[in-house]
Amino acid sequence: MPRLAFAQSFWDGYDTLEKPVRAGVRKAMGKFHALSVAELNADKGLHLEAVENARDRRMRTIRITDFWRGVVLAPDDGSDVFLLVNVLPHDDAYTWAAKRMYSANSATRALEVRNAVALDELTPLYERAARTAPRLLFADISDGTLRELGIDDQVLRAARSLVDKAQLEAFATLLPEDQLEVLQYLAEGFSPEDVYRDVVAVRRPADAPAEPVEDLATVIANTPARIRLVTGSQELEEILEQPFEAWRVFLHPSQRRVAYRTSYGGPVQVTGGPGTGKTVAALHRVKHLLGRSGDGRILLTTYTNALAAGLREMLCLLLDKDEKLLARVDVTTVDAYANGIVRAKSAAPPKPIGDREQRQLWEKAVQQLGLPFTAQFLAQEYRHVILGQNLRDLDAYLGASRRGRGTGLGGARRRELWTAVQRFEQFLHDRGETTHLRVCARAAEFLTAEPVPYAHVVVDEAQDLHPAQWRVLRAAVSPGPDDLFVTGDPHQRIYDSRVSLASLGIATTGRSFRLRVNYRSTEEILTWSARLLAPVTVDALEGEGTDSLAGYRSLLHGRRPQAQGFTTRQEETEALVDRVRELLAEGLAPHEIGVCARFNLSLDTAEEKLKAAGIPVLRVKGQTAQGTEGVRLATMHAMKGLEFRAVSVMGVSEGAVPFAREITPREADPLQHDADLLRERCLLFVACTRAREALSMTWSGAPSPFLPRAT
């Protein structure tokens, strides 16, 4: 009986297929799995046939529907393993298959694919330009070294024609993945020894044959990160029913060297734009650490309850529901972890209050003391300076740096402000309440006085954590090899947190990695979304220097985002209903559609209109129940960590985005004013980048000043 394997290139497109085509895939694959090899070649329904003039003679197509074909790599060595690599419209399938060449990487032993025809066409053009170039990109690296790293003849010729990294990026979609990453790291200045250790060695299976082989079954077995072999009809049905679940924990080659490096000498930082797989890398790092340490416990943590619930679900999927391994990992938010520490050590459980209640107490302090500060200014000073630096008394505050605050305060003013801090904290004490950040400060104190509870701490969405929360994490694990693995994206910082990791004992110098390839959204969505942040500078995750989206790209393409204004909110909401109807008619399931807005009030109206049109909806508040059908409605803040095939962002209007009430007046504090505007920009950026295939933005009245002029 033939065995069927699925390449990641198939999964990348499968979820975007319309329902009738997906049904055709399931039917064809079920039939494929049930036939013998002889029957497979003779079956007129599947119509397995060779591709004429193909660069790879093993290329075949099979019938999915009358207008769609599956592209299959067939064995030519007597084995029984077939690889499904893509599903495309009839003519596109034959064109795509004719250009591709599959081969075994001589170093990693993995199966890889290239656009051989395009490489042959493009390389001579670059060779002619290279003849007059003063210096070539890989001039200092010998052919022998490149071959040892898995670079074959065709790619070597292309590499020798490159002048700079920009030209390498132009070749990126044509080159085999392992070879591309080798060249990318060499271009970034990594030594051949580093590249072999971090790219080649981690991908080459321990039991790989000493010499390269072309036996398809063996090469597929050497490529577990990009290919899944199906062993039975039940497994086939399960993975085709929920392909996106498999994708969520799939580790792409650009992430593998980060997640599965044997050991690091200290804290690690992984950054990258939306959809680059930072969370997936964090989850695989947990899996790797579980395999290395016999019984050590791991803390996997993040910012919100919804994100923590998502991490828990994906980790369970990745570990194949292994209860023994799962029991060694605590998945929770930093605040919840800190609360548990304090609760266990205190006679009375902590009662933290929210931002609104805190603002009311600051307003009360201003009124009682007659201070020349606004409640907003006091709350920000308390958060960024006093709690940020863990200042405990007036003397410490008088000598503290207020870097990042745009209003100068002399000694007299600081003394006045400190009276407000004392009054605010007295209010909390009298009410038996506290704040989440004060709970974190207390938890860090308890942890530093006891043996550390964890062998490793893995942090996701690190950009939104406050210094007080970082102190808890630093105290939860002993400094040393593999202590902290941190992932985040400064461009998605939607809460006003500022931190210098090095000042907190979390130095990542020499252990920082950037992921640049988006595996979620189309290039069209990424390009449009990136323009939202083009006018501003974003501070780096560790607090020193800046971060950039330069080189951030997607290998996927689709429709351009839509942006449209309306005269009234009613017209905008009616257009939303029409938009959702169109998406449903295209074959999207309701839960694959996300609708978001800055305010719940806008979502209330949208929910009412969608229900009236007979469209099921589900409000996202915290963790959404899996399997519950309905178009997802969420605030922009609640969209963090979610993704949908299509997203509609409502109410992107002047005064709402940015929300005027949340912006500090420039005359009060120019630096805080700029930080508030940046936070609102990042919030819109996050909302837009939740879309995988289709994105639309609407507004009523005047549009948000954040929107690019040409939409």
C-alpha positions in Angstrom: 0.0 0.0 0.0 1.3 3.5 -0.8 2.2 5.7 2.1 1.3 9.4 1.9 3.3 12.3 3.3 2.3 16.0 3.4 4.8 18.8 2.8 4.5 22.2 4.5 3.9 23.8 1.2 0.6 21.9 1.0 -0.5 23.1 4.5 0.4 26.7 3.6 -2.3 26.7 0.9 -4.8 24.1 2.1 -6.5 26.3 4.7 -7.2 29.0 2.0 -9.0 26.6 -0.4 -12.7 26.8 -0.7 -14.8 24.1 1.0 -15.6 22.1 -2.2 -11.9 21.9 -3.1 -11.0 20.9 0.5 -13.6 18.2 0.3 -12.1 17.1 -3.0 -8.7 16.9 -1.3 -10.1 14.7 1.5 -11.8 12.4 -1.0 -8.7 12.1 -3.2 -6.3 11.5 -0.4 -8.6 8.9 1.2 -8.8 7.0 -2.1 -5.0 7.4 -2.6 -4.4 5.9 0.8 -6.7 2.9 0.1 -5.2 1.8 -3.2 -2.2 -0.3 -3.9 0.7 1.2 -5.9 -0.4 -0.7 -9.0 -4.0 0.4 -8.5 -2.9 3.9 -7.9 -1.2 4.1 -11.3 -4.2 2.6 -13.1 -7.0 4.5 -11.3 -8.8 6.8 -13.8 -10.5 8.8 -11.0 -7.3 10.0 -9.5 -5.6 10.1 -12.9 -2.0 10.1 -11.6 0.1 11.3 -14.5 3.6 12.7 -15.1 4.3 16.4 -15.8 5.7 17.0 -19.2 9.0 18.9 -19.4 9.4 18.9 -15.6 12.8 19.6 -14.2 12.1 16.8 -11.7 11.0 13.6 -13.4 9.3 12.4 -10.3 6.6 15.1 -10.5 3.0 13.9 -10.9 -0.4 15.4 -10.7 -3.7 13.9 -9.4 -7.3 15.0 -10.0 -8.9 16.8 -7.0 -11.9 18.3 -8.9 -12.5 19.1 -12.5 -10.5 22.3 -12.2 -8.0 21.6 -9.4 -5.0 19.3 -9.3 -2.8 18.0 -6.6 1.0 18.0 -7.2 2.7 14.9 -6.0 6.3 13.8 -5.8 6.4 10.1 -6.6 9.2 7.6 -5.8 11.4 6.4 -8.6 13.4 4.0 -6.4 10.8 1.2 -5.7 9.7 2.6 -2.4 6.0 3.3 -1.6 6.1 6.8 -0.1 4.4 9.7 -2.1 4.6 13.3 -1.1 1.8 15.8 -1.6 3.4 19.1 -2.1 0.6 21.5 -3.4 -2.9 21.9 -4.6 -3.5 24.4 -7.4 -5.9 25.2 -10.3 -5.3 22.9 -13.2 -3.0 25.0 -15.3 -1.2 26.5 -12.4 -0.4 23.1 -11.0 1.3 22.0 -14.1 3.3 25.2 -14.4 4.3 25.1 -10.8 5.3 21.4 -10.9 7.4 21.8 -14.1 9.7 24.4 -12.5 10.4 22.7 -9.2 13.2 20.4 -8.3 13.4 18.3 -5.1 16.7 17.0 -3.8 18.4 15.9 -0.6 20.6 18.5 1.1 24.1 17.1 1.3 24.7 18.4 4.8 21.4 18.3 6.6 20.1 15.2 4.6 16.7 16.8 4.5 14.4 17.1 1.4 14.4 20.6 0.0 12.8 22.3 -3.0 13.9 25.0 -5.4 12.5 26.9 -8.4 15.2 25.5 -10.7 13.9 27.2 -13.8 13.8 30.7 -12.3 17.3 30.2 -10.8 18.7 29.3 -14.2 17.0 32.3 -15.7 18.0 34.8 -13.0 21.6 33.8 -12.2 23.2 34.9 -15.5 21.7 38.4 -15.1 23.4 38.8 -11.8 26.7 37.2 -13.0 27.0 39.9 -15.7 26.5 42.7 -13.1 28.9 41.0 -10.7 31.8 41.2 -13.2 32.1 44.9 -12.5 31.3 44.9 -8.8 34.2 45.9 -6.4 33.4 43.1 -4.0 31.1 40.0 -3.9 29.0 39.0 -0.9 30.7 35.6 -0.2 34.2 36.4 -1.5 35.8 35.4 1.7 34.2 31.9 1.9 35.6 29.1 -0.3 33.6 26.8 -2.5 34.7 23.9 -0.3 33.3 25.5 2.8 30.1 26.3 1.2 29.7 22.7 0.0 30.4 21.4 3.5 27.5 23.6 4.6 25.2 21.9 2.0 25.4 24.4 -0.9 25.0 22.5 -4.1 26.2 23.4 -7.6 23.2 25.4 -8.8 22.9 27.4 -5.6 26.7 27.9 -5.5 26.7 29.5 -8.9 23.9 31.9 -7.8 25.7 32.7 -4.6 28.9 33.6 -6.4 27.0 36.2 -8.4 25.7 38.1 -5.4 27.0 41.5 -4.4 25.0 42.3 -1.2 22.3 41.1 1.1 19.5 42.8 -0.9 20.4 40.6 -3.9 20.3 37.5 -1.7 16.8 38.5 -0.6 15.8 38.7 -4.2 16.7 35.0 -4.6 15.0 34.0 -1.3 11.8 32.6 -2.7 13.7 30.5 -5.3 16.3 28.8 -3.1 16.0 25.6 -1.0 15.2 26.6 2.6 18.2 25.0 4.4 20.7 26.5 1.8 19.0 29.9 1.9 19.4 30.1 5.7 23.0 29.0 5.5 23.6 31.9 3.1 21.6 34.4 5.2 23.6 33.7 8.3 26.9 33.9 6.5 25.8 37.2 5.0 25.0 38.4 8.5 28.6 37.8 9.6 28.3 34.4 11.3 31.3 32.2 10.9 31.1 28.9 9.0 31.6 27.1 12.3 28.7 28.9 13.9 26.5 28.2 10.9 27.3 24.5 10.9 26.6 24.3 14.6 23.4 26.3 14.6 21.9 25.4 11.2 23.3 22.2 9.9 23.9 20.2 13.0 20.5 20.9 14.6 18.7 19.8 11.5 20.6 16.7 10.7 19.1 13.7 12.4 21.3 11.8 14.7 20.7 8.6 12.8 21.1 10.1 9.3 23.2 8.1 6.9 26.9 9.0 6.7 26.6 9.7 3.0 23.7 11.6 1.2 21.0 9.4 -0.3 18.2 10.1 -2.7 15.9 7.4 -1.6 12.7 9.4 -1.1 11.4 7.5 1.9 14.7 8.0 3.8 15.0 11.7 2.8 11.4 12.3 3.9 12.1 10.7 7.3 15.1 13.1 7.6 12.7 16.1 7.3 10.3 15.9 10.2 10.1 19.7 10.6 8.6 20.2 7.1 7.0 16.9 6.2 4.4 14.7 8.0 4.0 11.1 7.1 0.5 9.7 7.5 0.3 6.1 8.8 -3.4 5.4 8.5 -6.8 6.5 7.2 -7.9 7.8 10.6 -4.9 10.0 11.1 -5.3 11.2 7.5 -8.9 12.3 8.2 -7.9 14.0 11.5 -5.1 16.1 10.1 -7.2 17.2 7.0 -10.1 18.1 9.3 -7.9 20.4 11.4 -4.9 21.4 9.3 -4.5 24.8 11.0 -4.0 23.2 14.4 -1.0 21.3 12.9 0.4 24.6 11.5 0.1 26.4 14.8 2.9 24.3 16.3 4.8 23.6 13.2 8.5 24.7 13.4 9.7 26.4 10.3 13.4 26.1 9.4 14.1 29.8 10.3 13.0 29.0 13.9 14.5 25.6 14.4 18.1 26.7 15.1 16.8 29.0 17.8 14.5 26.6 19.5 16.6 23.5 19.4 20.1 24.7 20.1 21.5 22.4 22.7 22.2 25.1 25.3 22.7 28.8 25.7 25.1 30.5 28.1 22.4 32.7 29.5 19.2 34.6 28.7 18.0 34.4 25.1 16.0 37.0 23.2 14.0 36.2 20.1 12.3 39.1 18.2 10.4 39.4 15.0 7.2 40.9 13.5 3.7 39.4 13.7 3.4 35.9 12.3 7.1 35.1 12.4 6.6 32.2 14.8 8.0 33.6 18.0 5.4 31.8 20.0 6.0 28.6 18.1 9.7 28.9 18.8 9.0 29.4 22.5 6.8 26.3 22.7 9.4 24.2 21.0 12.0 25.5 23.3 9.9 24.2 26.2 9.7 20.8 24.5 13.5 20.8 24.0 14.2 21.8 27.6 11.8 19.1 28.9 13.9 16.5 27.0 17.2 17.9 28.4 16.4 18.2 32.1 15.2 15.1 33.8 12.7 16.5 36.3 13.3 20.3 36.3 10.2 22.4 36.2 9.5 25.1 33.6 7.5 28.3 33.8 5.9 29.3 30.5 4.4 32.7 31.0 2.9 35.7 29.1 0.9 38.9 29.7 -2.8 38.1 29.6 -5.1 35.2 30.6 -6.2 34.7 27.1 -2.7 34.4 25.8 -1.8 32.0 28.6 -4.8 29.8 27.7 -3.7 29.7 24.1 -0.2 28.7 25.1 -1.6 25.9 27.3 -3.7 24.6 24.4 -0.8 24.7 21.9 1.7 23.1 24.3 -0.8 20.3 24.9 -1.0 19.8 21.1 2.8 19.9 20.7 3.5 17.4 23.5 0.8 15.1 22.2 -1.1 15.4 25.5 1.7 13.7 27.4 0.5 14.2 31.0 3.8 13.5 32.5 5.6 16.2 30.5 2.7 18.7 30.8 2.8 18.3 34.6 6.3 19.7 34.6 5.2 23.0 33.0 3.3 25.8 34.7 1.5 27.9 32.1 0.2 31.2 33.6 0.5 34.9 33.5 3.2 36.8 35.4 0.5 38.5 37.5 -1.2 35.2 38.4 2.1 33.6 39.3 3.1 36.5 41.5 -0.4 36.6 43.1 0.0 32.9 44.0 3.4 33.5 45.6 2.1 36.3 47.7 -1.1 34.5 48.6 0.9 31.5 49.9 3.1 33.7 52.1 0.5 36.2 53.4 -2.2 35.9 56.0 -4.7 37.8 53.7 -4.9 37.3 50.0 -3.9 40.3 47.9 -6.8 42.3 46.3 -5.4 44.1 43.3 -7.5 46.8 41.6 -7.7 47.9 38.0 -6.5 51.0 36.2 -9.9 52.8 36.5 -10.0 52.4 40.2 -6.4 53.5 40.5 -7.1 56.6 38.5 -10.0 57.5 40.8 -7.7 57.2 43.8 -5.1 59.5 42.2 -7.8 62.1 41.5 -8.8 61.9 45.1 -5.2 62.5 46.2 -4.9 65.5 43.9 -8.1 67.0 45.3 -7.2 66.4 48.9 -3.6 67.7 48.7 -4.2 70.5 46.1 -1.3 69.4 44.0 -0.3 71.0 40.7 -0.3 67.6 38.9 -3.0 65.8 37.0 -4.1 62.3 38.1 -2.9 61.0 34.7 0.6 62.5 35.3 0.8 61.0 38.8 -0.3 57.6 37.6 2.3 57.6 34.9 5.1 58.8 37.2 4.2 56.1 39.7 4.2 53.4 37.0 7.3 54.3 35.0 9.6 55.8 37.7 8.6 54.6 41.1 7.4 51.1 40.4 9.7 50.8 37.4 12.8 51.4 39.5 11.3 49.8 42.7 11.8 53.0 44.7 10.8 52.6 48.3 11.4 56.1 49.9 11.7 59.8 49.2 15.5 59.7 49.2 15.6 57.1 46.5 13.1 59.1 44.4 15.0 62.3 44.8 18.1 60.6 43.3 16.3 58.6 40.7 16.7 59.0 36.9 13.5 60.0 35.2 14.7 59.1 31.7 11.7 59.0 29.3 9.7 61.5 31.2 9.3 64.8 29.3 8.6 67.1 32.3 11.4 68.0 34.5 11.0 67.9 38.3 13.3 69.5 40.8 13.7 68.5 44.4 10.8 70.6 45.7 8.4 69.2 43.0 9.5 65.6 43.7 8.8 66.1 47.4 5.3 67.4 46.5 4.7 64.4 44.2 5.9 62.0 46.9 3.2 63.2 49.2 0.7 62.0 46.6 2.4 58.6 46.4 2.1 58.3 50.1 -1.6 59.3 50.1 -2.4 56.9 47.2 -0.7 54.0 49.0 -2.5 54.9 52.2 -5.8 54.8 50.3 -4.9 51.3 49.2 -3.9 50.2 52.7 -7.1 51.5 54.2 -9.2 49.7 51.7 -7.2 46.4 52.0 -6.3 46.7 48.3 -3.2 46.8 46.2 -2.1 46.9 42.5 -0.9 44.1 40.3 2.6 45.6 40.1 2.8 46.0 43.9 1.9 42.3 44.1 4.8 41.6 41.7 7.2 43.6 43.8 6.2 41.7 46.9 6.5 38.3 45.1 10.0 39.1 43.9 11.0 39.8 47.5 9.7 36.5 48.7 11.4 34.6 45.8 14.8 36.1 46.4 14.7 34.7 50.0 14.0 31.1 48.9 15.4 28.4 46.6 14.4 29.2 43.0 11.4 27.2 41.9 12.2 26.7 38.2 15.0 25.3 36.1 13.9 27.4 33.1 11.6 30.3 32.4 10.1 30.9 28.9 8.4 34.2 28.2 6.1 35.0 25.3 4.9 38.5 24.3 7.6 40.0 26.5 7.2 43.5 25.0 4.3 44.3 27.3 5.9 43.3 30.6 6.7 45.9 33.3 10.0 46.0 35.2 8.2 44.8 38.3 7.0 41.7 36.4 10.5 41.1 35.1 11.9 41.1 38.6 9.5 38.2 39.5 10.8 36.3 36.5 14.4 37.0 37.2 13.9 35.8 40.8 12.1 32.6 39.7 15.1 31.0 38.1 18.9 31.0 38.9 21.1 33.0 36.6 23.0 30.7 34.3 22.7 28.6 31.1 19.2 28.3 29.7 17.7 30.3 32.5 15.4 32.7 30.4 14.1 32.3 26.9 12.3 35.5 25.9 10.2 36.2 22.8 8.5 39.5 21.8 8.0 42.2 19.2 8.4 45.9 20.2 6.1 46.9 17.3 3.3 45.1 19.1 3.7 46.9 22.4 0.2 47.9 23.3 0.6 48.6 27.0 2.9 51.4 28.2 5.8 49.4 29.6 9.4 50.5 29.4 12.2 48.3 30.5 16.0 47.8 30.3 16.5 44.0 30.6 20.2 44.4 31.2 19.6 46.6 34.3 17.4 43.8 35.7 20.1 41.1 35.3 18.8 39.8 32.0 21.6 40.4 29.5 21.1 38.9 26.1 24.1 40.3 24.3 25.3 37.7 21.8 22.2 35.7 22.3 19.6 37.8 20.4 17.9 36.5 17.3 15.5 38.1 14.9 12.9 36.2 12.8 12.1 38.0 9.6 9.8 35.6 7.6 6.0 35.9 8.3 4.2 32.5 7.9 0.8 33.9 8.7 -0.2 36.9 6.6 0.2 37.7 2.9 2.8 40.1 1.7 0.1 42.6 0.8 -1.3 42.7 4.3 2.2 43.0 5.8 3.2 45.9 3.5 0.1 47.8 4.2 0.3 47.2 8.0 4.0 48.1 8.1 3.2 51.6 6.6 1.3 52.3 9.8 4.6 52.4 11.7 6.8 53.8 9.0 6.7 57.4 10.4 7.9 56.5 13.9 10.9 54.9 15.7 10.4 51.9 17.9 12.6 51.1 20.9 14.2 47.7 21.0 12.8 45.0 23.3 15.8 45.2 25.7 15.4 48.9 26.1 18.7 49.9 24.3 18.7 51.1 20.7 15.8 50.8 18.2 14.1 47.9 16.4 13.2 47.8 12.8 10.9 45.9 10.4 13.6 46.0 7.7 13.7 42.6 5.9 10.4 41.5 7.4 8.5 39.7 4.6 6.0 37.0 3.7 6.3 34.2 1.2 2.5 34.3 0.7 0.5 36.6 -1.6 -3.2 37.5 -1.9 -5.6 40.4 -2.3 -4.8 43.9 -1.3 -6.3 45.3 1.9 -9.4 47.4 1.5 -9.9 50.8 3.2 -13.2 52.7 2.9 -14.8 55.7 4.7 -18.5 56.3 5.3 -20.6 59.3 6.2 -22.3 57.7 9.2 -21.7 54.8 11.7 -24.9 53.2 10.5 -23.6 53.1 6.9 -20.3 51.7 8.1 -22.0 48.9 10.1 -24.3 48.0 7.2 -21.2 47.7 5.0 -19.7 45.4 7.6 -22.7 43.0 7.4 -22.4 43.0 3.6 -18.6 42.3 3.9 -19.2 39.3 6.2 -21.9 37.9 3.9 -19.4 38.1 1.0 -16.7 36.2 3.0 -19.2 33.5 4.0 -20.2 33.1 0.4 -16.6 32.7 -0.5 -16.5 29.6 1.7 -15.1 31.0 5.0 -16.5 29.6 8.2 -17.9 32.2 10.6 -15.1 31.5 13.2 -12.5 32.3 10.5 -13.7 35.9 10.4 -12.7 38.5 12.9 -14.2 41.9 13.5 -12.6 44.4 15.8 -13.0 47.9 17.0 -11.4 50.3 19.5 -14.5 50.3 21.7 -17.0 47.7 22.9 -19.8 50.2 22.0 -19.0 49.8 18.3 -19.0 46.0 18.7 -22.4 46.1 20.4 -23.9 47.7 17.3 -22.0 45.3 15.0 -23.3 42.3 17.0 -26.8 43.6 16.8 -26.7 44.1 13.0 -25.0 40.8 12.3 -27.5 38.8 14.4 -30.4 40.6 12.7 -28.9 39.4 9.4 -28.9 35.8 10.7 -25.1 35.6 11.1 -23.9 33.9 14.2 -21.5 35.9 16.4 -19.3 35.3 19.4 -17.8 38.1 21.6 -14.2 37.4 22.5 -13.6 38.2 26.1 -10.7 36.3 27.5 -10.4 32.8 26.1 -13.0 31.9 23.5 -14.5 28.4 23.7 -13.0 26.2 21.0 -15.4 24.8 18.5 -18.1 27.5 19.1 -19.3 28.7 15.8 -19.7 32.4 15.1 -18.0 35.5 13.7 -15.5 36.6 16.3 -16.0 40.2 17.7 -13.2 41.7 19.8 -11.7 44.9 20.9 -8.4 45.8 19.4 -6.7 44.9 22.7 -8.4 41.5 22.8 -7.2 40.7 19.3 -3.7 40.1 20.6 -2.7 36.5 20.1 -5.6 35.7 17.7 -5.6 35.3 14.0 -8.3 34.8 11.3 -8.4 34.2 7.6 -10.2 37.6 7.3 -10.3 40.6 9.6 -12.5 43.7 9.4 -11.2 46.6 11.5 -14.1 49.1 12.3 -14.2 52.6 13.5 -10.7 53.7 12.4 -11.8 57.3 12.7 -10.2 60.5 13.9 -10.7 60.8 17.7 -11.1 57.1 18.1 -7.7 55.9 16.7 -5.8 57.3 18.5 -8.3 57.6 21.3 -8.0 61.3 22.3 -8.7 60.6 26.0 -5.7 58.3 26.3 -3.2 60.8 24.8 -1.2 62.9 27.2 -1.3 66.6 26.0 2.0 67.5 24.5 2.3 70.6 26.7 2.0 68.4 29.8 4.7 65.9 28.8 6.0 65.8 25.2 7.8 62.4 25.6 4.7 60.8 27.2 2.6 62.3 24.4 4.7 60.6 21.8 4.7 57.3 23.7 0.9 57.4 23.9 0.6 58.0 20.2 3.1 55.2 19.5 1.1 52.8 21.7 -2.1 53.6 19.7 -0.3 53.1 16.4 1.0 49.7 17.6 -2.5 48.8 18.7 -3.8 49.4 15.2 -0.8 47.5 13.7 -1.6 44.5 15.9 -5.3 44.5 14.9 -4.4 44.6 11.2 -1.8 41.9 11.4 -4.3 39.4 12.8 -5.5 38.8 9.2 -4.0 35.9 7.2 -5.6 36.4 3.8 -8.0 39.4 3.8 -8.0 42.7 5.6 -10.5 45.6 5.5 -10.6 48.9 7.4 -13.5 51.2 7.7 -14.4 54.5 9.4 -17.1 57.1 9.5 -16.4 60.8 9.2 -12.8 61.7 9.1 -10.3 58.8 8.9 -7.6 58.2 11.6 -4.4 60.2 10.9 -2.5 56.9 11.3 -3.9 55.6 8.0 -1.5 55.8 5.1 -2.6 58.6 2.7 -2.8 56.3 -0.4 -5.2 53.6 0.6 
